[in-house]
């Protein structure tokens, strides 16, 4: 491994400057205390723009013939040396571009969206630290550094989701996100420790090489891989650890766009892709990944069908599409998963920022039942939201069509046909809930209370138009994507293509028939599926189940432990010992009489006791 000389940098070595620029922005905002200043926003934007410029340079210098690593000693413990460094390969280059580009557009958007906030500069400062943490995560060449960045991402998400901490709902959502993801993070940490215990290093490439050469016991490797996957489930909101993500909508809309598109939720997908060779060796871990991903895709899509909050519809859509990505990973096609991550990032950022534009233009309305007819009042937002919705629905020739089709073919090739059939159902539901949101928000009659609705300013609409353009053309990268990752082009399965297209277009047609033309009565549908709608709208009561577990199990155990701590540990062991010593000292002080015969008598008694003890011990 080559040591990185920070004074002489060339080629892809400069990649580390991308997170460094964002960290510098955060430090400057903090030291200059620009917490309520627009100068803080400018510094933050310059930082992330520098990161994107560095990505462009790295991409121009990158040779995809193999990974390049640059590292230096971080610290040492005894004979163990821990390095810190970066790894530049196809995965890290793609993520470097997606994170910096989306974060840059979100920050530009935020200038207008957040301008009335008193902690304007503070928001941009934490935003910079968030971007830096994510960039360190994707560039890290070892699992320890990745874990440090992983936890920083969690901390920043807590701060940003809870930005409006004065609202109880926002504060609770931030805590819920932080605690829920910690469940997975504990698994990730234990998994990393297990790998280190055998490999003796945190270096990712070395661990993968040892695993491929049979250096791990099967049970150890399987346990480590599944524990690491638990961490990915938490961050990427996989069932049943997905419950934090819909509530995270309490944060500002730009935060939602950033978390859902390019940072926190895709960290788990990236982690599994990064150590994918370990999953291949640890059979049947990929099957478990596929089952979790498919379950997440179906469950989240069914909930999105009945949600009425626009941002929560998009949130459950994110959960569902993250499930599709996990399904692709479970089918053995990590390149396909990353391609869907790529197309989804642009489409989902576009949708969330468009939802923010609707929020901005209507005075804070998010309930799709209170909206409608906005296409004439907000034409730009209407066009951009439509492009994002159709992209996620999988309508050709938009980006989502190509990536979703690639997933379907990967599932058909790598898994049992049942997985494919269920995935088709999930894709169908995806089309239905997207066209439902589009129609109820932008079509129909304009409600009297929305007569004052207006298009958003240029700083909001400009990022929307850029993301819309990328969503339109993202699918054209599919061939180049395969070349970039050095994978073979596969033959088109026309049966899979036809079924995938039928699911997408059929869902759109059904949604249009119900919510626009009313060829099918929505009341009749609601009456027929009323019980299911009730269950789905409550998230299948998973939150209640967690609350029951906390109230009936966790708190009960905690009370027992607290009682044991108070009575046995504190009152008996600690205070009891102290009181015994005090009492003994209080009583024994009377032994000090100053009379020699009393001391002599005590010595005789002691000698007799010791003698008898020895005697009885010998016999």
Secondary structure, DSSP 8 states (H G I E B T S, - for coil): -EE--TTS--GGGGGHHHHHHHHHHHHHHHHTT-TT-HHHHHHHHHHHHHHHHHHHHHHHH--TTS-EEEEEEEEEETTEEEEEEEEESHHHHHHHHHHHHHHHHHHHHHHHHTTT-TTHHHHHHHHHHHHHHHHHHHHBSBHHHHHHHHHHHHHHHHHHHTTTTTSHHHHHHHHHHHHHHHHHHHHHHHHHHHHHHHHS--BHHHHHHHHHTT-S-HHHHHHHHHHHHHHHHHHTT-TTS-HHHHHGGGS-HHHHHHHHHTSHHHHHHHHHHHTHHHHHHSTTHHHHHHHHHHHHHHHHHHHHTT--BHHHHHHHHHHHHHHHHHHHHHTT-HHHHHHHHHHHHHHHHHHHHHHHHHHHHHTS--BGGG---TTTT-HHHHHHHHHHHHHHHT-TTSHHHHHHHHHHHHHHHHS-HHHHHHHHHHHHHHHHHHHHHHHHHHSS---GGGTT-----HHHHHHHHHHHHHHHHGGGGHHHHHHHTT-------HHHHHHHHHHHHHHHHHHHHHHTS-SS-HHHHHHHTHHHHHHHHTGGGHHHHHHHHIIIIIHHHHHHHHHHIIIIIIIIIIIIHHHHHHHHHHHHGGG----HHHHHHHHHHHHHHHHHHHHHHH-
